[in-house]
Amino acid sequence: MGFEKCPQEHAIYKKQSGKSLLIVGVYVDDLLVTGTNHKEVTIFKSQMMKEYEMSDLGLLSYYLGIEAEQSEGSMTISQTSYAKRIIEAAGMGDCNAAMYPMEPKLKLTKDEDGESVNETQFRSLVGSLRYLLHTRPDLAFSVGVVSRFMQTPKVSHLKALKQILRYVKGTLNYGLKYKKGGDGEVTGYSDSSHGKDVMDRRSNTGTVFYFSGNLITWSSQKQRTVTLSSCEAEFIAATTTAYQALWLRSLLADLTGMKPSKVKFYVDNESAIALM
């Protein structure tokens, strides 16, 4: 049908004809279709229905566990129903809600002398929470921490996991809101926590990116090397952010056909900035 696969993101296909742009996101047999011309979208769906047995579910409202609520000029995505199922699966439907996903300055260890818990259930709950991160950047760090103890989890690790679940119980309706329009600028932020892991003394990198003021990508992950100073940890975090910035810039340019523009991102460590 004349589509091209996006070289930056292989699950996305685009078709450009004059000023009209049609974009299709594919996940197995589920498709998201959007474009600048409603007529082009309708034609595409008709063509696909001639080739395959398909159902047109209309305006996006639910996709792979993600709920979308559209209004004039904005769209909100969340995973409220999915979050409720996680709470029920954990047997915590009647639990009290918590204000924070993790206790401040909590330092988890392998706790080799601690009492073991059900590994299968622990891994299942952590895996479910990781999928919840698609719309919940506020959980990225805490879920990342408990993910490090999937092998032989102990009571202390389960306690930290239940704290996250209690926080989810009190924030079921949290999600992300995307507003139409804006300046089209991509802005990123990087940060790090120096040597906070008491087992291997590796630091943690956190990155977020906004497009026209809308949060589009985020991550929280442990660094691969041990850093000797906060300057070095911040520099590595900024480098990771730069990788992501280059990819986002290329992706945006490919989808829109516009010339790649500069990406601005912020670092809060003066030593790391001076080193750059």
Secondary structure, DSSP 8 states (H G I E B T S, - for coil): ---EE-SS-TTEEEEEETTEEEEEEEETTEEEEEES-HHHHHHHHHHHHHHS------S--EETTEEEEEETTEEEEE-HHHHHHHHHHTT-TT----S-SS-TT------TTS-B--HHHHHHHHHHHHHHTTT-GGGHHHHHHHGGG-SS-BHHHHHHHHHHHHHHHHTTT-EEEEES-----EEEEEEEETT--TTT---EEEEEEEETTEEEEEEEEE-SS--SSHHHHHHHHHHHHHHHHHHHHHHHHHHH-------EEEE--HHHHHH-
